[in-house]
Amino acid sequence: MPHKCIIAMVKPNLTDDVVRSAKKAGATGATIIPASGTGAGEAKTFFGLSLDIRTELVLFLVNESIVDTILTAIREAGRFSDPGTGIAMVLTVEQTAGMESQQSRNRR
């Protein structure tokens, strides 16, 4: 089955909600990577020093057939309609290894 990678950039206080909602929508797991960055108009300074804007990258490898459902769940749980809360994107996955256990779990 074809897979897609959903990458969500999420505020740390919303990560658990995003993962929980994505799993409820059909994701079998997530990888969370601490990160930092700025969005449009978010660069803040304090006495000339840039403040570190914390975020987390949440990666989901999911079956192509449930991408839209999971992306909707991520968008809602991450409050992406509010400015500066996060974004998500979907990438094509050419090949996978080790997904056999996840696929058998989805068949149950």
Solvent accessible surface area in square Angstrom, and as a share of the most:
residue,aa,sasa,rsa
1,M,163,0.73
2,P,87,0.55
3,H,13,0.06
4,K,42,0.18
5,C,23,0.14
6,I,0,0.00
7,I,30,0.15
8,A,0,0.00
9,M,46,0.20
10,V,0,0.00
11,K,50,0.21
12,P,60,0.38
13,N,118,0.60
14,L,6,0.03
15,T,5,0.03
16,D,97,0.50
17,D,53,0.27
18,V,0,0.00
19,V,24,0.14
20,R,147,0.54
21,S,34,0.22
22,A,0,0.00
23,K,102,0.43
24,K,185,0.78
25,A,23,0.18
26,G,29,0.28
27,A,7,0.05
28,T,26,0.15
29,G,30,0.29
30,A,40,0.31
31,T,77,0.45
32,I,78,0.39
33,I,74,0.37
34,P,93,0.59
35,A,26,0.20
36,S,60,0.39
37,G,39,0.37
38,T,88,0.51
39,G,35,0.34
40,A,111,0.86
41,G,87,0.84
42,E,38,0.17
43,A,80,0.62
44,K,116,0.49
45,T,89,0.52
46,F,124,0.52
47,F,181,0.75
48,G,69,0.67
49,L,128,0.64
50,S,96,0.62
51,L,85,0.42
52,D,91,0.47
53,I,29,0.15
54,R,116,0.42
55,T,23,0.13
56,E,34,0.15
57,L,48,0.24
58,V,0,0.00
59,L,51,0.25
60,F,1,0.00
61,L,63,0.31
62,V,6,0.03
63,N,21,0.11
64,E,77,0.35
65,S,98,0.63
66,I,47,0.24
67,V,14,0.08
68,D,113,0.59
69,T,79,0.46
70,I,0,0.00
71,L,35,0.18
72,T,58,0.34
73,A,18,0.14
74,I,0,0.00
75,R,116,0.42
76,E,124,0.55
77,A,20,0.15
78,G,0,0.00
79,R,124,0.45
80,F,36,0.15
81,S,107,0.69
82,D,67,0.35
83,P,132,0.83
84,G,43,0.41
85,T,21,0.12
86,G,22,0.21
87,I,105,0.53
88,A,31,0.24
89,M,78,0.35
90,V,53,0.31
91,L,79,0.39
92,T,97,0.56
93,V,34,0.20
94,E,157,0.70
95,Q,162,0.72
96,T,57,0.33
97,A,97,0.75
98,G,55,0.53
99,M,23,0.10
100,E,122,0.55
101,S,74,0.48
102,Q,49,0.22
103,Q,44,0.19
104,S,43,0.28
105,R,129,0.47
106,N,80,0.41
107,R,183,0.67
108,R,228,0.83
